[in-house]
Amino acid sequence: MAKVITMGEIMLRLSTPGFEKLIQADEFDVCYGGGEANVAVSLANYGHETEFVTAVPDNEIGECAVAALRKYGVGTKYIARCGERLGIYFLESGCAMRPSKVVYDRAHSSISTATAADFDFDAIFQDADWFHFTGITPAISDSAAQLTKDALQAAKKRGVKVSVDLNFRKKLWSSEKAQKVMKDLMQYVDVCIGNEEDAELVLGYKPGKTNVTSGDLELAGYRSIFEQMVADYHFEYCVSSLRVSHSASDNGWSACVYARDTGEFYHSREYRVHPIVDRVGGGDSFAGGFICGMLDGKNFRDALEFAVAASALKHTIPGDFNLVSRKEAETLAGGDASGRVQR
């Protein structure tokens, strides 16, 4: 199996029980998660060797976050203990026409103040096959943006394949700041993952007349922006999840991919995910599934189908982490969506 490095922030997640609003809650459900950490858990669950690079405070809460990763087989030996605190986010899960809401409490978190001096990138990327990051980490702070660039330069120096999930977060930075930072980082990227909003707000590409609210997907628009992105940044693959939000509880879920070397554009099977148990981490499970498929030696079409199936299943699991097995994802990708009891 391959060795994959992911780097970013792991946070304490405090979510309201059931579908309560924050103002109703007298208690919170506790778990841990974060974009790159979620990808690491998915890949470890599929059998790949993973190492998650981050910084956590040298206290009990920091160790709880590390333990959550170890529980699912993610390597933690390169996690630095430094800084003031672990980032927190509060989640109010939506239902029907009421959207989910996230409130961040992550200012001055350990990873936001960490620098390259806190990590041994020579050791981290030794024998690594793949490095994955997201647009969330550079958005946390200017220091985290520089740390991301330092890691990317170290990875490419050693010939490591690099993927990014663009992941625009408007509560962390503006589109203007995102484009200024992220466009510079694209020179190191081989596989670019995102969605229609990310492509527009992070890199400035608009996918035609797509309207995910109404459910209108103009696939020709996606092909057009993928071709532009490949021309501008020479990505090997451009990949986009396609979410049609009929409501917070009911989504259409598919994806598309463009291959630079063949010029082929492929749209996956679409799943109707209803009811949704927890959509947080859905995009991360998609990224993890596509990376897994490529590392397994699948062609990009089969890798995409595996990723879409795995991430569709993630929507049925509470928490940030996708805990479906490789077999479960492959069964769904193979066409069995019956959900019948397995005895």
C-alpha positions as CSV (number, residue, x, y, z in Angstrom):
1,M,0.0,0.0,0.0
2,A,1.0,3.6,-0.6
3,K,2.2,6.2,2.0
4,V,0.2,9.3,2.1
5,I,0.9,12.5,4.0
6,T,-1.9,15.0,4.9
7,M,-1.4,18.3,6.7
8,G,-3.9,20.7,8.3
9,E,-5.9,21.4,11.4
10,I,-7.8,18.9,13.5
11,M,-10.5,20.5,15.6
12,L,-12.8,19.6,18.5
13,R,-16.4,19.4,17.1
14,L,-19.3,20.2,19.4
15,S,-22.6,19.4,17.7
16,T,-26.1,19.8,18.9
17,P,-27.9,16.5,19.6
18,G,-30.2,15.3,16.9
19,F,-31.4,18.4,14.9
20,E,-31.6,20.9,17.8
21,K,-30.7,24.5,17.2
22,L,-27.8,25.9,19.1
23,I,-30.1,28.0,21.3
24,Q,-31.9,24.8,22.4
25,A,-28.9,22.8,23.3
26,D,-28.1,22.0,26.9
27,E,-25.3,19.6,25.9
28,F,-23.1,18.8,22.9
29,D,-22.0,15.6,21.1
30,V,-18.2,15.5,21.0
31,C,-16.0,14.3,18.2
32,Y,-12.9,15.4,16.3
33,G,-12.3,16.3,12.6
34,G,-11.0,18.6,10.0
35,G,-10.5,18.5,6.2
36,E,-7.1,16.8,5.9
37,A,-7.6,14.7,9.0
38,N,-10.8,13.3,7.5
39,V,-8.9,12.3,4.3
40,A,-6.2,10.6,6.4
41,V,-8.8,8.6,8.3
42,S,-10.5,7.5,5.0
43,L,-7.2,6.4,3.5
44,A,-6.0,4.6,6.6
45,N,-9.4,2.8,6.7
46,Y,-8.8,1.6,3.1
47,G,-5.4,0.1,4.2
48,H,-3.0,2.8,3.1
49,E,-0.2,4.1,5.3
50,T,-1.0,7.6,6.4
51,E,0.7,10.3,8.5
52,F,-1.2,13.4,9.6
53,V,0.9,16.5,10.1
54,T,-0.4,19.2,12.4
55,A,0.2,21.0,15.7
56,V,-1.9,20.6,18.9
57,P,-1.5,22.1,22.3
58,D,0.5,20.1,24.9
59,N,-2.5,19.4,27.1
60,E,-5.2,16.8,27.5
61,I,-7.5,18.2,24.8
62,G,-4.6,18.0,22.3
63,E,-4.0,14.4,23.2
64,C,-7.7,13.6,22.8
65,A,-7.5,14.8,19.2
66,V,-4.3,12.7,18.6
67,A,-6.0,9.7,20.2
68,A,-9.0,10.1,17.8
69,L,-6.7,9.7,14.8
70,R,-4.7,6.8,16.3
71,K,-8.0,5.0,16.9
72,Y,-8.5,4.7,13.2
73,G,-4.9,3.8,12.2
74,V,-3.6,7.3,11.2
75,G,0.1,7.9,11.9
76,T,0.7,10.7,14.4
77,K,4.4,10.7,15.0
78,Y,4.9,14.1,13.2
79,I,2.3,16.0,15.2
80,A,4.0,18.9,17.0
81,R,3.0,19.9,20.5
82,C,3.0,23.7,20.6
83,G,0.8,26.7,20.6
84,E,-2.0,27.8,22.8
85,R,-5.1,25.8,22.0
86,L,-7.0,23.3,19.8
87,G,-9.5,24.9,17.4
88,I,-13.2,24.3,18.0
89,Y,-16.2,24.3,15.8
90,F,-19.9,24.2,16.7
91,L,-22.3,22.4,14.4
92,E,-26.0,22.9,14.2
93,S,-27.3,20.2,11.9
94,G,-30.0,21.4,9.5
95,C,-33.1,19.5,8.4
96,A,-35.4,19.8,5.4
97,M,-35.3,23.5,4.3
98,R,-33.3,24.6,7.3
99,P,-29.6,24.6,6.5
100,S,-26.8,23.4,8.8
101,K,-24.7,26.1,10.4
102,V,-21.1,26.1,11.6
103,V,-19.6,28.5,14.1
104,Y,-15.8,28.6,14.3
105,D,-13.7,29.2,17.5
106,R,-10.3,28.6,16.1
107,A,-8.4,31.9,16.4
108,H,-4.8,31.4,17.8
109,S,-5.0,27.6,17.4
110,S,-1.8,25.7,17.5
111,I,-1.6,25.1,13.8
112,S,-2.3,28.7,13.0
113,T,0.9,29.8,14.8
114,A,3.1,26.8,13.8
115,T,6.0,27.3,11.4
116,A,8.3,25.0,9.3
117,A,10.7,25.0,12.2
118,D,8.2,22.8,14.1
119,F,8.4,20.0,11.6
120,D,11.1,17.8,10.0
121,F,9.9,17.8,6.4
122,D,12.9,15.6,5.3
123,A,11.7,12.8,7.6
124,I,8.0,13.5,6.9
125,F,8.2,13.1,3.1
126,Q,10.8,10.3,3.0
127,D,9.4,7.5,0.9
128,A,6.0,9.3,0.7
129,D,3.9,8.7,-2.4
130,W,1.2,11.4,-2.0
131,F,0.7,14.7,-0.2
132,H,-2.8,16.1,0.3
133,F,-3.8,19.6,1.6
134,T,-6.9,21.8,1.4
135,G,-7.6,25.5,1.0
136,I,-8.7,25.6,4.6
137,T,-5.2,25.5,6.0
138,P,-3.8,28.5,4.2
139,A,-6.9,30.4,5.2
140,I,-6.3,30.0,8.9
141,S,-3.5,32.5,9.1
142,D,-0.6,34.0,7.1
143,S,1.7,31.7,9.1
144,A,-0.3,28.6,8.1
145,A,-0.3,29.7,4.4
146,Q,3.5,30.0,4.5
147,L,3.7,26.6,6.3
148,T,1.6,25.1,3.5
149,K,3.9,26.5,0.9
150,D,7.0,25.2,2.7
151,A,5.5,21.7,2.9
152,L,4.6,21.8,-0.8
153,Q,8.1,22.8,-1.8
154,A,9.5,19.9,0.3
155,A,7.1,17.4,-1.2
156,K,7.8,18.4,-4.8
157,K,11.5,18.4,-4.1
158,R,11.1,14.7,-3.4
159,G,8.8,13.9,-6.3
160,V,5.7,13.4,-4.3
161,K,2.3,13.5,-6.0
162,V,0.3,16.4,-4.7
163,S,-3.5,16.9,-4.5
164,V,-5.5,19.8,-3.2
165,D,-9.2,20.2,-2.3
166,L,-9.8,23.9,-2.8
167,N,-12.4,24.1,0.0
168,F,-13.3,27.8,0.1
169,R,-14.5,28.9,3.6
170,K,-16.0,32.4,3.6
171,K,-15.8,32.6,7.3
172,L,-12.0,32.4,7.2
173,W,-11.1,34.7,4.3
174,S,-12.3,36.6,1.3
175,S,-12.3,35.4,-2.3
176,E,-9.7,38.1,-3.1
177,K,-7.3,36.8,-0.4
178,A,-8.0,33.2,-1.4
179,Q,-7.1,33.8,-5.0
180,K,-3.9,35.7,-4.1
181,V,-2.7,32.9,-1.9
182,M,-4.0,29.8,-3.6
183,K,-3.1,30.7,-7.2
184,D,0.5,30.8,-6.1
185,L,0.2,27.3,-4.5
186,M,-1.3,25.7,-7.7
187,Q,2.2,25.4,-9.3
188,Y,2.9,22.5,-6.9
189,V,-0.4,20.6,-7.6
190,D,-1.0,17.5,-9.7
191,V,-4.6,16.7,-8.9
192,C,-7.1,19.6,-8.2
193,I,-10.3,18.7,-6.4
194,G,-13.2,21.1,-5.6
195,N,-16.7,22.1,-6.6
196,E,-18.3,24.8,-8.6
197,E,-18.1,27.4,-5.8
198,D,-14.5,26.6,-5.0
199,A,-13.4,26.9,-8.6
200,E,-15.0,30.3,-8.8
201,L,-14.1,31.8,-5.5
202,V,-10.6,30.3,-5.1
203,L,-9.3,30.3,-8.7
204,G,-11.8,32.6,-10.6
205,Y,-13.5,30.0,-12.9
206,K,-17.2,30.0,-13.4
207,P,-18.8,26.7,-14.5
208,G,-21.3,27.9,-17.1
209,K,-24.9,28.1,-16.1
210,T,-24.9,25.6,-13.3
211,N,-27.3,26.3,-10.5
212,V,-27.0,23.7,-7.7
213,T,-30.0,25.2,-5.9
214,S,-32.4,24.5,-8.7
215,G,-30.6,21.3,-9.7
216,D,-29.4,22.5,-13.1
217,L,-26.0,21.1,-13.9
218,E,-24.4,22.3,-17.1
219,L,-21.7,19.7,-17.5
220,A,-20.2,21.4,-20.6
221,G,-19.4,24.3,-18.3
222,Y,-17.4,22.1,-16.0
223,R,-15.5,20.6,-19.0
224,S,-14.7,24.2,-20.1
225,I,-13.3,25.3,-16.8
226,F,-11.3,22.1,-16.4
227,E,-9.7,22.7,-19.7
228,Q,-8.9,26.3,-18.7
229,M,-7.5,25.1,-15.4
230,V,-5.3,22.5,-17.0
231,A,-4.0,25.1,-19.5
232,D,-3.2,27.5,-16.7
233,Y,-1.8,25.1,-14.1
234,H,-1.0,21.9,-16.0
235,F,-3.0,19.7,-13.5
236,E,-3.0,16.0,-14.4
237,Y,-6.6,15.7,-13.3
238,C,-9.3,18.2,-12.4
239,V,-12.1,16.7,-10.3
240,S,-15.3,18.2,-9.0
241,S,-18.0,16.8,-6.7
242,L,-21.5,17.8,-7.9
243,R,-24.0,18.4,-5.1
244,V,-27.6,19.3,-5.9
245,S,-29.3,20.4,-2.7
246,H,-33.0,19.7,-2.9
247,S,-33.0,20.4,0.9
248,A,-30.6,19.9,3.8
249,S,-31.9,16.3,4.1
250,D,-32.0,15.5,0.4
251,N,-29.1,15.8,-2.0
252,G,-28.2,14.6,-5.4
253,W,-24.6,13.5,-5.4
254,S,-22.2,12.8,-8.3
255,A,-18.9,14.0,-9.7
256,C,-16.9,14.6,-12.8
257,V,-13.3,14.4,-13.8
258,Y,-11.1,15.7,-16.7
259,A,-7.9,13.9,-17.6
260,R,-5.2,16.2,-19.0
261,D,-3.3,13.6,-21.1
262,T,-6.3,12.2,-22.9
263,G,-8.7,15.2,-22.9
264,E,-11.4,12.9,-21.6
265,F,-14.3,14.2,-19.5
266,Y,-16.3,11.7,-17.4
267,H,-19.4,12.2,-15.3
268,S,-20.2,9.5,-12.6
269,R,-23.3,7.8,-11.6
270,E,-25.6,10.1,-9.5
271,Y,-26.9,9.0,-6.0
272,R,-30.0,10.4,-4.4
273,V,-28.9,10.7,-0.7
274,H,-32.0,10.9,1.5
275,P,-32.3,11.3,4.4
276,I,-28.8,12.7,5.1
277,V,-27.5,11.8,8.6
278,D,-24.4,14.1,8.5
279,R,-23.0,15.8,5.4
280,V,-20.0,17.3,7.2
281,G,-16.9,15.6,5.8
282,G,-18.7,14.5,2.6
283,G,-16.3,16.3,0.4
284,D,-13.3,15.0,2.3
285,S,-14.5,11.4,2.0
286,F,-14.8,12.1,-1.8
287,A,-11.2,13.3,-2.0
288,G,-10.0,10.4,0.1
289,G,-11.9,8.0,-2.2
290,F,-10.4,9.4,-5.4
291,I,-6.9,9.4,-4.0
292,C,-7.4,5.8,-2.9
293,G,-8.6,4.8,-6.3
294,M,-5.6,6.4,-8.1
295,L,-3.1,4.9,-5.6
296,D,-4.8,1.5,-6.1
297,G,-4.1,1.7,-9.8
298,K,-7.7,2.2,-10.9
299,N,-8.3,4.2,-14.1
300,F,-9.6,7.7,-13.3
301,R,-13.2,6.7,-14.2
302,D,-13.3,3.8,-11.7
303,A,-11.5,5.9,-9.2
304,L,-14.2,8.5,-9.5
305,E,-17.0,6.0,-9.1
306,F,-15.3,4.6,-6.0
307,A,-15.0,8.1,-4.6
308,V,-18.6,9.1,-5.3
309,A,-19.9,5.8,-3.7
310,A,-17.7,6.2,-0.6
311,S,-18.8,9.8,-0.1
312,A,-22.4,9.0,-0.7
313,L,-22.1,6.5,2.1
314,K,-20.4,9.0,4.4
315,H,-23.6,11.1,4.4
316,T,-25.2,8.2,6.4
317,I,-22.6,8.3,9.2
318,P,-22.5,10.8,12.1
319,G,-19.2,12.6,12.7
320,D,-16.5,14.0,10.4
321,F,-14.8,10.7,9.7
322,N,-15.9,8.3,6.9
323,L,-15.8,4.8,8.4
324,V,-17.1,2.7,5.6
325,S,-15.0,-0.2,4.4
326,R,-13.4,-0.6,1.0
327,K,-15.8,-3.5,0.4
328,E,-18.9,-1.4,1.3
329,A,-17.8,1.4,-1.1
330,E,-17.0,-1.1,-3.9
331,T,-20.4,-2.8,-3.4
332,L,-22.3,0.5,-3.9
333,A,-20.1,1.5,-6.8
334,G,-20.9,-1.9,-8.3
335,G,-24.6,-1.0,-8.3
336,D,-26.0,-2.4,-5.1
337,A,-27.8,0.5,-3.4
338,S,-30.6,-1.6,-1.9
339,G,-29.5,-1.1,1.8
340,R,-30.8,-4.5,2.6
341,V,-29.9,-6.0,6.0
342,Q,-26.7,-8.0,5.9
343,R,-27.1,-11.2,7.9
